[in-house]
Amino acid sequence: MATLYIKVQDLLDERGWTQKHLAIMTGLRTAAVSEICNNMRTSINKEHLEKIAEAFGLKDINELMELR
């Protein structure tokens, strides 16, 4: 069975950003960012994904998530 993997922590590591920095940039709760980074969420708000993608300057959803 394929699993959706959210690559937010990978993107943070590549840029040298912290979860707290991303939370400030997006206006999301630090706990929400942590849960997303650790792939602990069973559902993710579309608006959250949009804010995260915008913060990273992503143009392709594949940069943010993948099926594994």
All heavy atoms as TSV, in Angstrom:
chain	resi	resn	atom	element	x	y	z
A	1	MET	N	N	0.835	-1.187	0.000
A	1	MET	CA	C	0.000	0.000	0.000
A	1	MET	C	C	0.879	1.249	0.000
A	1	MET	O	O	1.839	1.341	0.760
A	1	MET	CB	C	-0.897	-0.005	1.245
A	1	MET	CG	C	-1.841	1.154	1.289
A	1	MET	SD	S	-3.062	0.989	2.602
A	1	MET	CE	C	-2.458	2.216	3.716
A	2	ALA	N	N	0.558	2.196	-0.850
A	2	ALA	CA	C	1.304	3.447	-0.937
A	2	ALA	C	C	0.967	4.339	0.255
A	2	ALA	O	O	-0.159	4.344	0.741
A	2	ALA	CB	C	0.975	4.166	-2.231
A	3	THR	N	N	1.948	5.076	0.700
A	3	THR	CA	C	1.779	6.004	1.809
A	3	THR	C	C	2.176	7.398	1.337
A	3	THR	O	O	3.193	7.566	0.665
A	3	THR	CB	C	2.689	5.600	2.997
A	3	THR	OG1	O	2.375	4.277	3.387
A	3	THR	CG2	C	2.503	6.537	4.161
A	4	LEU	N	N	1.364	8.388	1.681
A	4	LEU	CA	C	1.682	9.769	1.349
A	4	LEU	C	C	2.735	10.277	2.326
A	4	LEU	O	O	2.543	10.229	3.542
A	4	LEU	CB	C	0.424	10.640	1.421
A	4	LEU	CG	C	0.608	12.099	1.042
A	4	LEU	CD1	C	1.019	12.223	-0.415
A	4	LEU	CD2	C	-0.667	12.869	1.300
A	5	TYR	N	N	3.857	10.739	1.795
A	5	TYR	CA	C	4.949	11.272	2.607
A	5	TYR	C	C	5.044	12.773	2.360
A	5	TYR	O	O	5.180	13.216	1.223
A	5	TYR	CB	C	6.266	10.580	2.246
A	5	TYR	CG	C	7.459	11.138	2.971
A	5	TYR	CD1	C	7.667	10.858	4.317
A	5	TYR	CD2	C	8.373	11.955	2.323
A	5	TYR	CE1	C	8.763	11.371	4.996
A	5	TYR	CE2	C	9.474	12.465	2.997
A	5	TYR	CZ	C	9.659	12.170	4.331
A	5	TYR	OH	O	10.745	12.684	5.000
A	6	ILE	N	N	4.963	13.547	3.424
A	6	ILE	CA	C	5.078	15.002	3.349
A	6	ILE	C	C	6.550	15.360	3.585
A	6	ILE	O	O	7.132	14.977	4.593
A	6	ILE	CB	C	4.178	15.689	4.395
A	6	ILE	CG1	C	2.723	15.195	4.288
A	6	ILE	CG2	C	4.260	17.202	4.261
A	6	ILE	CD1	C	2.056	15.488	2.976
A	7	LYS	N	N	7.142	16.105	2.656
A	7	LYS	CA	C	8.586	16.360	2.667
A	7	LYS	C	C	8.978	17.680	3.340
A	7	LYS	O	O	10.040	18.217	3.069
A	7	LYS	CB	C	9.103	16.331	1.233
A	7	LYS	CG	C	8.841	15.009	0.530
A	7	LYS	CD	C	9.564	14.899	-0.800
A	7	LYS	CE	C	8.867	15.599	-1.907
A	7	LYS	NZ	N	9.490	15.335	-3.233
A	8	VAL	N	N	8.152	18.165	4.238
A	8	VAL	CA	C	8.420	19.468	4.852
A	8	VAL	C	C	9.724	19.456	5.648
A	8	VAL	O	O	10.543	20.376	5.526
A	8	VAL	CB	C	7.239	19.941	5.728
A	8	VAL	CG1	C	7.590	21.225	6.470
A	8	VAL	CG2	C	6.002	20.148	4.872
A	9	GLN	N	N	9.965	18.418	6.443
A	9	GLN	CA	C	11.201	18.387	7.229
A	9	GLN	C	C	12.423	18.330	6.314
A	9	GLN	O	O	13.442	18.969	6.589
A	9	GLN	CB	C	11.212	17.199	8.203
A	9	GLN	CG	C	12.397	17.222	9.165
A	9	GLN	CD	C	12.432	18.460	10.051
A	9	GLN	OE1	O	11.469	18.763	10.740
A	9	GLN	NE2	N	13.534	19.195	10.032
A	10	ASP	N	N	12.326	17.603	5.223
A	10	ASP	CA	C	13.423	17.551	4.249
A	10	ASP	C	C	13.712	18.938	3.686
A	10	ASP	O	O	14.873	19.345	3.558
A	10	ASP	CB	C	13.089	16.595	3.095
A	10	ASP	CG	C	12.844	15.169	3.552
A	10	ASP	OD1	O	13.334	14.780	4.631
A	10	ASP	OD2	O	12.155	14.435	2.816
A	11	LEU	N	N	12.649	19.677	3.359
A	11	LEU	CA	C	12.809	21.031	2.834
A	11	LEU	C	C	13.410	21.965	3.879
A	11	LEU	O	O	14.255	22.805	3.561
A	11	LEU	CB	C	11.461	21.567	2.353
A	11	LEU	CG	C	10.863	20.858	1.140
A	11	LEU	CD1	C	9.394	21.239	0.963
A	11	LEU	CD2	C	11.654	21.169	-0.115
A	12	LEU	N	N	12.987	21.815	5.124
A	12	LEU	CA	C	13.561	22.628	6.203
A	12	LEU	C	C	15.056	22.347	6.338
A	12	LEU	O	O	15.857	23.286	6.453
A	12	LEU	CB	C	12.860	22.330	7.534
A	12	LEU	CG	C	11.434	22.826	7.698
A	12	LEU	CD1	C	10.852	22.321	9.012
A	12	LEU	CD2	C	11.364	24.341	7.643
A	13	ASP	N	N	15.417	21.075	6.331
A	13	ASP	CA	C	16.826	20.693	6.473
A	13	ASP	C	C	17.668	21.252	5.325
A	13	ASP	O	O	18.776	21.755	5.557
A	13	ASP	CB	C	16.966	19.172	6.535
A	13	ASP	CG	C	16.363	18.564	7.792
A	13	ASP	OD1	O	16.116	19.313	8.771
A	13	ASP	OD2	O	16.131	17.340	7.801
A	14	GLU	N	N	17.146	21.189	4.101
A	14	GLU	CA	C	17.868	21.704	2.933
A	14	GLU	C	C	18.140	23.199	3.055
A	14	GLU	O	O	19.177	23.683	2.620
A	14	GLU	CB	C	17.055	21.463	1.659
A	14	GLU	CG	C	17.003	20.029	1.208
A	14	GLU	CD	C	16.038	19.827	0.034
A	14	GLU	OE1	O	15.550	20.820	-0.560
A	14	GLU	OE2	O	15.764	18.641	-0.272
A	15	ARG	N	N	17.211	23.910	3.649
A	15	ARG	CA	C	17.339	25.373	3.748
A	15	ARG	C	C	17.953	25.843	5.065
A	15	ARG	O	O	18.224	27.019	5.236
A	15	ARG	CB	C	15.971	26.014	3.554
A	15	ARG	CG	C	15.491	25.932	2.115
A	15	ARG	CD	C	14.018	26.263	2.005
A	15	ARG	NE	N	13.538	26.358	0.645
A	15	ARG	CZ	C	13.297	25.329	-0.164
A	15	ARG	NH1	N	13.509	24.100	0.259
A	15	ARG	NH2	N	12.857	25.514	-1.395
A	16	GLY	N	N	18.097	24.931	6.011
A	16	GLY	CA	C	18.640	25.311	7.311
A	16	GLY	C	C	17.639	26.067	8.165
A	16	GLY	O	O	18.021	26.850	9.032
A	17	TRP	N	N	16.351	25.856	7.896
A	17	TRP	CA	C	15.286	26.507	8.656
A	17	TRP	C	C	14.851	25.610	9.799
A	17	TRP	O	O	14.988	24.401	9.749
A	17	TRP	CB	C	14.072	26.762	7.786
A	17	TRP	CG	C	14.242	27.724	6.659
A	17	TRP	CD1	C	15.369	28.419	6.318
A	17	TRP	CD2	C	13.254	28.077	5.694
A	17	TRP	NE1	N	15.125	29.185	5.212
A	17	TRP	CE2	C	13.840	28.993	4.802
A	17	TRP	CE3	C	11.936	27.713	5.498
A	17	TRP	CZ2	C	13.153	29.559	3.740
A	17	TRP	CZ3	C	11.239	28.265	4.431
A	17	TRP	CH2	C	11.843	29.183	3.569
A	18	THR	N	N	14.259	26.223	10.814
A	18	THR	CA	C	13.663	25.470	11.912
A	18	THR	C	C	12.153	25.378	11.712
A	18	THR	O	O	11.569	26.139	10.933
A	18	THR	CB	C	13.929	26.161	13.262
A	18	THR	OG1	O	13.282	27.440	13.259
A	18	THR	CG2	C	15.422	26.321	13.532
A	19	GLN	N	N	11.557	24.463	12.440
A	19	GLN	CA	C	10.098	24.354	12.408
A	19	GLN	C	C	9.466	25.645	12.916
A	19	GLN	O	O	8.453	26.098	12.391
A	19	GLN	CB	C	9.633	23.151	13.230
A	19	GLN	CG	C	10.012	21.830	12.614
A	19	GLN	CD	C	9.578	20.640	13.447
A	19	GLN	OE1	O	8.812	20.772	14.401
A	19	GLN	NE2	N	10.061	19.464	13.086
A	20	LYS	N	N	10.082	26.236	13.918
A	20	LYS	CA	C	9.548	27.481	14.472
A	20	LYS	C	C	9.586	28.596	13.421
A	20	LYS	O	O	8.634	29.375	13.305
A	20	LYS	CB	C	10.336	27.896	15.709
A	20	LYS	CG	C	9.786	29.130	16.376
A	20	LYS	CD	C	10.452	29.427	17.686
A	20	LYS	CE	C	9.784	30.623	18.324
A	20	LYS	NZ	N	10.190	30.820	19.694
A	21	HIS	N	N	10.654	28.659	12.657
A	21	HIS	CA	C	10.764	29.659	11.586
A	21	HIS	C	C	9.632	29.473	10.583
A	21	HIS	O	O	8.989	30.444	10.177
A	21	HIS	CB	C	12.128	29.541	10.899
A	21	HIS	CG	C	12.316	30.473	9.744
A	21	HIS	ND1	N	12.533	31.821	9.911
A	21	HIS	CD2	C	12.303	30.243	8.407
A	21	HIS	CE1	C	12.638	32.387	8.722
A	21	HIS	NE2	N	12.511	31.448	7.791
A	22	LEU	N	N	9.375	28.228	10.189
A	22	LEU	CA	C	8.293	27.955	9.248
A	22	LEU	C	C	6.938	28.325	9.844
A	22	LEU	O	O	6.089	28.896	9.158
A	22	LEU	CB	C	8.299	26.481	8.820
A	22	LEU	CG	C	7.241	26.094	7.792
A	22	LEU	CD1	C	7.413	26.884	6.488
A	22	LEU	CD2	C	7.276	24.599	7.525
A	23	ALA	N	N	6.753	28.037	11.119
A	23	ALA	CA	C	5.498	28.386	11.785
A	23	ALA	C	C	5.273	29.901	11.754
A	23	ALA	O	O	4.165	30.371	11.476
A	23	ALA	CB	C	5.503	27.873	13.220
A	24	ILE	N	N	6.315	30.661	11.989
A	24	ILE	CA	C	6.213	32.120	11.963
A	24	ILE	C	C	5.894	32.603	10.547
A	24	ILE	O	O	5.027	33.451	10.348
A	24	ILE	CB	C	7.502	32.766	12.494
A	24	ILE	CG1	C	7.640	32.494	13.998
A	24	ILE	CG2	C	7.541	34.261	12.195
A	24	ILE	CD1	C	9.002	32.821	14.575
A	25	MET	N	N	6.576	32.024	9.550
A	25	MET	CA	C	6.362	32.435	8.159
A	25	MET	C	C	4.957	32.126	7.658
A	25	MET	O	O	4.411	32.869	6.845
A	25	MET	CB	C	7.380	31.743	7.240
A	25	MET	CG	C	8.793	32.237	7.399
A	25	MET	SD	S	9.898	31.423	6.232
A	25	MET	CE	C	9.273	32.045	4.682
A	26	THR	N	N	4.383	31.029	8.140
A	26	THR	CA	C	3.080	30.581	7.647
A	26	THR	C	C	1.919	30.990	8.532
A	26	THR	O	O	0.763	30.940	8.100
A	26	THR	CB	C	3.056	29.051	7.511
A	26	THR	OG1	O	3.333	28.467	8.796
A	26	THR	CG2	C	4.061	28.561	6.488
A	27	GLY	N	N	2.194	31.340	9.790
A	27	GLY	CA	C	1.124	31.651	10.724
A	27	GLY	C	C	0.475	30.405	11.313
A	27	GLY	O	O	-0.547	30.500	11.984
A	28	LEU	N	N	1.083	29.239	11.070
A	28	LEU	CA	C	0.561	27.992	11.628
A	28	LEU	C	C	1.101	27.787	13.039
A	28	LEU	O	O	2.170	28.303	13.389
A	28	LEU	CB	C	0.979	26.804	10.753
A	28	LEU	CG	C	0.530	26.840	9.300
A	28	LEU	CD1	C	1.090	25.643	8.544
A	28	LEU	CD2	C	-0.981	26.862	9.203
A	29	ARG	N	N	0.360	27.022	13.828
A	29	ARG	CA	C	0.838	26.697	15.170
A	29	ARG	C	C	2.109	25.847	15.062
A	29	ARG	O	O	2.226	24.999	14.161
A	29	ARG	CB	C	-0.203	25.906	15.956
A	29	ARG	CG	C	-1.465	26.657	16.282
A	29	ARG	CD	C	-2.472	25.805	17.069
A	29	ARG	NE	N	-2.766	24.533	16.392
A	29	ARG	CZ	C	-2.375	23.324	16.839
A	29	ARG	NH1	N	-1.697	23.197	17.958
A	29	ARG	NH2	N	-2.686	22.230	16.166
A	30	THR	N	N	3.051	26.060	15.963
A	30	THR	CA	C	4.283	25.276	15.966
A	30	THR	C	C	3.977	23.786	16.096
A	30	THR	O	O	4.619	22.957	15.445
A	30	THR	CB	C	5.211	25.740	17.116
A	30	THR	OG1	O	5.430	27.149	16.991
A	30	THR	CG2	C	6.549	25.029	17.067
A	31	ALA	N	N	2.980	23.442	16.900
A	31	ALA	CA	C	2.606	22.034	17.071
A	31	ALA	C	C	2.100	21.447	15.757
A	31	ALA	O	O	2.416	20.300	15.418
A	31	ALA	CB	C	1.543	21.893	18.152
A	32	ALA	N	N	1.350	22.223	14.986
A	32	ALA	CA	C	0.849	21.742	13.697
A	32	ALA	C	C	2.007	21.508	12.731
A	32	ALA	O	O	2.048	20.498	12.037
A	32	ALA	CB	C	-0.148	22.740	13.112
A	33	VAL	N	N	2.942	22.436	12.693
A	33	VAL	CA	C	4.118	22.280	11.829
A	33	VAL	C	C	4.907	21.041	12.238
A	33	VAL	O	O	5.323	20.253	11.391
A	33	VAL	CB	C	5.013	23.545	11.868
A	33	VAL	CG1	C	6.332	23.300	11.155
A	33	VAL	CG2	C	4.276	24.729	11.254
A	34	SER	N	N	5.080	20.840	13.521
A	34	SER	CA	C	5.803	19.663	14.015
A	34	SER	C	C	5.127	18.365	13.581
A	34	SER	O	O	5.783	17.432	13.115
A	34	SER	CB	C	5.907	19.713	15.540
A	34	SER	OG	O	6.518	18.538	16.026
A	35	GLU	N	N	3.809	18.319	13.716
A	35	GLU	CA	C	3.069	17.114	13.324
A	35	GLU	C	C	3.183	16.858	11.822
A	35	GLU	O	O	3.325	15.707	11.394
A	35	GLU	CB	C	1.600	17.240	13.720
A	35	GLU	CG	C	1.393	17.181	15.213
A	35	GLU	CD	C	-0.027	17.528	15.639
A	35	GLU	OE1	O	-0.858	17.891	14.773
A	35	GLU	OE2	O	-0.305	17.451	16.841
A	36	ILE	N	N	3.142	17.916	11.032
A	36	ILE	CA	C	3.296	17.766	9.585
A	36	ILE	C	C	4.713	17.301	9.254
A	36	ILE	O	O	4.898	16.380	8.450
A	36	ILE	CB	C	2.956	19.089	8.866
A	36	ILE	CG1	C	1.463	19.408	9.019
A	36	ILE	CG2	C	3.351	19.022	7.392
A	36	ILE	CD1	C	1.075	20.816	8.608
A	37	CYS	N	N	5.708	17.908	9.885
A	37	CYS	CA	C	7.103	17.535	9.632
A	37	CYS	C	C	7.389	16.085	9.993
A	37	CYS	O	O	8.201	15.428	9.345
A	37	CYS	CB	C	8.042	18.442	10.429
A	37	CYS	SG	S	8.167	20.110	9.769
A	38	ASN	N	N	6.727	15.599	11.004
A	38	ASN	CA	C	6.947	14.226	11.461
A	38	ASN	C	C	5.955	13.239	10.854
A	38	ASN	O	O	5.899	12.081	11.271
A	38	ASN	CB	C	6.892	14.168	12.989
A	38	ASN	CG	C	8.081	14.868	13.603
A	38	ASN	OD1	O	9.221	14.496	13.357
A	38	ASN	ND2	N	7.826	15.898	14.389
A	39	ASN	N	N	5.200	13.709	9.851
A	39	ASN	CA	C	4.220	12.867	9.159
A	39	ASN	C	C	3.289	12.158	10.136
A	39	ASN	O	O	2.969	10.982	9.969
A	39	ASN	CB	C	4.933	11.879	8.232
A	39	ASN	CG	C	5.371	12.537	6.953
A	39	ASN	OD1	O	4.573	12.701	6.035
A	39	ASN	ND2	N	6.627	12.959	6.903
A	40	MET	N	N	2.831	12.899	11.151
A	40	MET	CA	C	1.945	12.346	12.171
A	40	MET	C	C	0.474	12.640	11.873
A	40	MET	O	O	-0.397	12.058	12.494
A	40	MET	CB	C	2.318	12.904	13.535
A	40	MET	CG	C	3.695	12.474	14.013
A	40	MET	SD	S	4.208	13.283	15.551
A	40	MET	CE	C	2.921	12.764	16.651
A	41	ARG	N	N	0.206	13.518	10.940
A	41	ARG	CA	C	-1.170	13.892	10.626
A	41	ARG	C	C	-1.818	12.849	9.726
A	41	ARG	O	O	-1.198	12.379	8.777
A	41	ARG	CB	C	-1.215	15.238	9.910
A	41	ARG	CG	C	-0.821	16.427	10.772
A	41	ARG	CD	C	-2.083	17.058	11.298
A	41	ARG	NE	N	-1.838	18.078	12.283
A	41	ARG	CZ	C	-2.255	19.318	12.160
A	41	ARG	NH1	N	-2.893	19.714	11.089
A	41	ARG	NH2	N	-2.046	20.173	13.125
A	42	THR	N	N	-3.072	12.521	10.008
A	42	THR	CA	C	-3.815	11.631	9.117
A	42	THR	C	C	-4.570	12.440	8.069
A	42	THR	O	O	-4.945	11.912	7.038
A	42	THR	CB	C	-4.808	10.746	9.899
A	42	THR	OG1	O	-5.666	11.581	10.671
A	42	THR	CG2	C	-4.063	9.787	10.814
A	43	SER	N	N	-4.765	13.718	8.346
A	43	SER	CA	C	-5.345	14.623	7.358
A	43	SER	C	C	-4.636	15.972	7.495
A	43	SER	O	O	-4.225	16.357	8.582
A	43	SER	CB	C	-6.850	14.781	7.565
A	43	SER	OG	O	-7.104	15.391	8.804
A	44	ILE	N	N	-4.517	16.644	6.365
A	44	ILE	CA	C	-3.836	17.933	6.374
A	44	ILE	C	C	-4.722	18.938	5.665
A	44	ILE	O	O	-5.226	18.681	4.568
A	44	ILE	CB	C	-2.461	17.861	5.686
A	44	ILE	CG1	C	-1.562	16.862	6.408
A	44	ILE	CG2	C	-1.794	19.230	5.673
A	44	ILE	CD1	C	-0.222	16.681	5.780
A	45	ASN	N	N	-4.886	20.070	6.283
A	45	ASN	CA	C	-5.685	21.154	5.751
A	45	ASN	C	C	-5.050	21.685	4.461
A	45	ASN	O	O	-3.855	21.986	4.423
A	45	ASN	CB	C	-5.747	22.242	6.830
A	45	ASN	CG	C	-6.620	23.390	6.488
A	45	ASN	OD1	O	-6.507	23.972	5.424
A	45	ASN	ND2	N	-7.491	23.737	7.410
A	46	LYS	N	N	-5.847	21.805	3.418
A	46	LYS	CA	C	-5.367	22.322	2.132
A	46	LYS	C	C	-4.732	23.705	2.297
A	46	LYS	O	O	-3.697	24.008	1.697
A	46	LYS	CB	C	-6.526	22.372	1.141
A	46	LYS	CG	C	-6.161	22.925	-0.202
A	46	LYS	CD	C	-7.392	23.009	-1.099
A	46	LYS	CE	C	-7.103	23.846	-2.316
A	46	LYS	NZ	N	-8.300	24.136	-3.081
A	47	GLU	N	N	-5.337	24.534	3.119
A	47	GLU	CA	C	-4.807	25.877	3.354
A	47	GLU	C	C	-3.412	25.813	3.977
A	47	GLU	O	O	-2.541	26.607	3.640
A	47	GLU	CB	C	-5.758	26.659	4.263
A	47	GLU	CG	C	-5.362	28.102	4.469
A	47	GLU	CD	C	-6.356	28.849	5.350
A	47	GLU	OE1	O	-7.570	28.661	5.176
A	47	GLU	OE2	O	-5.897	29.617	6.214
A	48	HIS	N	N	-3.190	24.859	4.865
A	48	HIS	CA	C	-1.872	24.691	5.483
A	48	HIS	C	C	-0.838	24.341	4.418
A	48	HIS	O	O	0.264	24.905	4.401
A	48	HIS	CB	C	-1.895	23.604	6.551
A	48	HIS	CG	C	-2.676	23.979	7.770
A	48	HIS	ND1	N	-2.772	23.157	8.860
A	48	HIS	CD2	C	-3.409	25.081	8.078
A	48	HIS	CE1	C	-3.511	23.736	9.791
A	48	HIS	NE2	N	-3.918	24.904	9.330
A	49	LEU	N	N	-1.189	23.406	3.527
A	49	LEU	CA	C	-0.272	23.015	2.460
A	49	LEU	C	C	0.040	24.199	1.548
A	49	LEU	O	O	1.195	24.387	1.136
A	49	LEU	CB	C	-0.854	21.866	1.645
A	49	LEU	CG	C	-0.970	20.525	2.357
A	49	LEU	CD1	C	-1.632	19.503	1.441
A	49	LEU	CD2	C	0.390	20.024	2.815
A	50	GLU	N	N	-0.964	25.002	1.248
A	50	GLU	CA	C	-0.762	26.179	0.406
A	50	GLU	C	C	0.181	27.170	1.072
A	50	GLU	O	O	1.076	27.725	0.421
A	50	GLU	CB	C	-2.094	26.838	0.085
A	50	GLU	CG	C	-2.958	26.019	-0.850
A	50	GLU	CD	C	-4.386	26.520	-0.975
A	50	GLU	OE1	O	-4.818	27.371	-0.162
A	50	GLU	OE2	O	-5.085	26.048	-1.894
A	51	LYS	N	N	0.006	27.407	2.364
A	51	LYS	CA	C	0.875	28.337	3.101
A	51	LYS	C	C	2.307	27.823	3.140
A	51	LYS	O	O	3.258	28.593	2.987
A	51	LYS	CB	C	0.353	28.548	4.525
A	51	LYS	CG	C	-0.902	29.387	4.588
A	51	LYS	CD	C	-1.373	29.553	6.019
A	51	LYS	CE	C	-2.609	30.431	6.096
A	51	LYS	NZ	N	-3.032	30.665	7.480
A	52	ILE	N	N	2.465	26.525	3.362
A	52	ILE	CA	C	3.803	25.934	3.412
A	52	ILE	C	C	4.470	26.017	2.041
A	52	ILE	O	O	5.636	26.409	1.930
A	52	ILE	CB	C	3.731	24.476	3.926
A	52	ILE	CG1	C	3.339	24.475	5.409
A	52	ILE	CG2	C	5.059	23.754	3.701
A	52	ILE	CD1	C	2.957	23.109	5.956
A	53	ALA	N	N	3.734	25.665	0.987
A	53	ALA	CA	C	4.274	25.737	-0.368
A	53	ALA	C	C	4.695	27.167	-0.703
A	53	ALA	O	O	5.757	27.391	-1.300
A	53	ALA	CB	C	3.252	25.224	-1.369
A	54	GLU	N	N	3.884	28.126	-0.319
A	54	GLU	CA	C	4.206	29.526	-0.578
A	54	GLU	C	C	5.460	29.951	0.180
A	54	GLU	O	O	6.325	30.641	-0.367
A	54	GLU	CB	C	3.032	30.423	-0.190
A	54	GLU	CG	C	3.258	31.879	-0.524
A	54	GLU	CD	C	2.061	32.760	-0.200
A	54	GLU	OE1	O	0.941	32.261	-0.100
A	54	GLU	OE2	O	2.280	33.973	-0.057
A	55	ALA	N	N	5.578	29.539	1.436
A	55	ALA	CA	C	6.753	29.901	2.239
A	55	ALA	C	C	8.041	29.376	1.604
A	55	ALA	O	O	9.072	30.053	1.616
A	55	ALA	CB	C	6.605	29.356	3.658
A	56	PHE	N	N	7.969	28.183	1.026
A	56	PHE	CA	C	9.142	27.589	0.385
A	56	PHE	C	C	9.312	28.048	-1.064
A	56	PHE	O	O	10.319	27.750	-1.694
A	56	PHE	CB	C	9.056	26.058	0.410
A	56	PHE	CG	C	9.367	25.448	1.739
A	56	PHE	CD1	C	8.406	24.703	2.412
A	56	PHE	CD2	C	10.607	25.587	2.330
A	56	PHE	CE1	C	8.684	24.108	3.634
A	56	PHE	CE2	C	10.902	25.009	3.553
A	56	PHE	CZ	C	9.939	24.268	4.208
A	57	GLY	N	N	8.322	28.739	-1.607
A	57	GLY	CA	C	8.390	29.176	-2.995
A	57	GLY	C	C	8.245	28.034	-3.989
A	57	GLY	O	O	8.819	28.068	-5.074
A	58	LEU	N	N	7.465	27.025	-3.623
A	58	LEU	CA	C	7.291	25.848	-4.472
A	58	LEU	C	C	6.276	26.110	-5.569
A	58	LEU	O	O	5.274	26.785	-5.353
A	58	LEU	CB	C	6.844	24.648	-3.634
A	58	LEU	CG	C	7.726	24.280	-2.440
A	58	LEU	CD1	C	7.125	23.092	-1.696
A	58	LEU	CD2	C	9.149	23.991	-2.873
A	59	LYS	N	N	6.511	25.526	-6.730
A	59	LYS	CA	C	5.588	25.651	-7.862
A	59	LYS	C	C	5.005	24.295	-8.245
A	59	LYS	O	O	4.058	24.229	-9.008
A	59	LYS	CB	C	6.316	26.240	-9.075
A	59	LYS	CG	C	6.891	27.615	-8.826
A	59	LYS	CD	C	5.816	28.634	-8.608
A	59	LYS	CE	C	6.423	30.013	-8.388
A	59	LYS	NZ	N	5.516	30.929	-7.747
A	60	ASP	N	N	5.588	23.213	-7.717
A	60	ASP	CA	C	5.171	21.853	-8.070
A	60	ASP	C	C	4.847	21.098	-6.780
A	60	ASP	O	O	5.690	21.012	-5.883
A	60	ASP	CB	C	6.308	21.163	-8.825
A	60	ASP	CG	C	5.950	19.789	-9.336
A	60	ASP	OD1	O	4.939	19.191	-8.878
A	60	ASP	OD2	O	6.696	19.277	-10.198
A	61	ILE	N	N	3.652	20.530	-6.692
A	61	ILE	CA	C	3.222	19.815	-5.486
A	61	ILE	C	C	4.132	18.635	-5.180
A	61	ILE	O	O	4.271	18.229	-4.029
A	61	ILE	CB	C	1.744	19.380	-5.602
A	61	ILE	CG1	C	1.176	18.969	-4.253
A	61	ILE	CG2	C	1.589	18.262	-6.613
A	61	ILE	CD1	C	1.070	20.093	-3.268
A	62	ASN	N	N	4.799	18.092	-6.202
A	62	ASN	CA	C	5.709	16.968	-5.997
A	62	ASN	C	C	6.932	17.354	-5.162
A	62	ASN	O	O	7.609	16.491	-4.623
A	62	ASN	CB	C	6.159	16.375	-7.345
A	62	ASN	CG	C	4.999	15.712	-8.050
A	62	ASN	OD1	O	4.262	14.931	-7.472
A	62	ASN	ND2	N	4.826	16.066	-9.317
A	63	GLU	N	N	7.212	18.647	-5.062
A	63	GLU	CA	C	8.291	19.104	-4.208
A	63	GLU	C	C	7.906	19.041	-2.729
A	63	GLU	O	O	8.761	19.054	-1.857
A	63	GLU	CB	C	8.678	20.536	-4.552
A	63	GLU	CG	C	9.253	20.708	-5.946
A	63	GLU	CD	C	9.563	22.138	-6.247
A	63	GLU	OE1	O	10.655	22.592	-5.854
A	63	GLU	OE2	O	8.710	22.814	-6.867
A	64	LEU	N	N	6.602	18.958	-2.468
A	64	LEU	CA	C	6.087	18.986	-1.109
A	64	LEU	C	C	5.666	17.619	-0.588
A	64	LEU	O	O	5.722	17.367	0.604
A	64	LEU	CB	C	4.891	19.951	-1.042
A	64	LEU	CG	C	4.296	20.246	0.325
A	64	LEU	CD1	C	5.348	20.850	1.247
A	64	LEU	CD2	C	3.125	21.203	0.179
A	65	MET	N	N	5.267	16.726	-1.494
A	65	MET	CA	C	4.794	15.410	-1.055
A	65	MET	C	C	5.055	14.373	-2.118
A	65	MET	O	O	5.237	14.702	-3.292
A	65	MET	CB	C	3.306	15.455	-0.704
A	65	MET	CG	C	2.415	15.864	-1.848
A	65	MET	SD	S	0.671	15.965	-1.416
A	65	MET	CE	C	0.665	17.377	-0.326
A	66	GLU	N	N	5.063	13.102	-1.700
A	66	GLU	CA	C	5.239	12.004	-2.630
A	66	GLU	C	C	4.586	10.746	-2.091
A	66	GLU	O	O	4.357	10.628	-0.878
A	66	GLU	CB	C	6.722	11.749	-2.912
A	66	GLU	CG	C	7.492	11.194	-1.720
A	66	GLU	CD	C	8.978	11.057	-1.974
A	66	GLU	OE1	O	9.478	11.607	-2.965
A	66	GLU	OE2	O	9.636	10.390	-1.168
A	67	LEU	N	N	4.288	9.832	-2.966
A	67	LEU	CA	C	3.782	8.515	-2.558
A	67	LEU	C	C	4.964	7.578	-2.426
A	67	LEU	O	O	5.826	7.526	-3.288
A	67	LEU	CB	C	2.788	7.968	-3.593
A	67	LEU	CG	C	1.418	8.613	-3.606
A	67	LEU	CD1	C	0.586	8.039	-4.747
A	67	LEU	CD2	C	0.698	8.388	-2.281
A	68	ARG	N	N	4.969	6.860	-1.312
A	68	ARG	CA	C	6.054	5.897	-1.084
A	68	ARG	C	C	5.482	4.534	-0.904
A	68	ARG	O	O	4.409	4.337	-0.491
A	68	ARG	CB	C	6.849	6.272	0.163
A	68	ARG	CG	C	7.666	7.522	-0.014
A	68	ARG	CD	C	8.547	7.705	1.173
A	68	ARG	NE	N	9.513	8.768	0.880
A	68	ARG	CZ	C	10.402	9.188	1.747
A	68	ARG	NH1	N	10.449	8.662	2.940
A	68	ARG	NH2	N	11.236	10.118	1.422
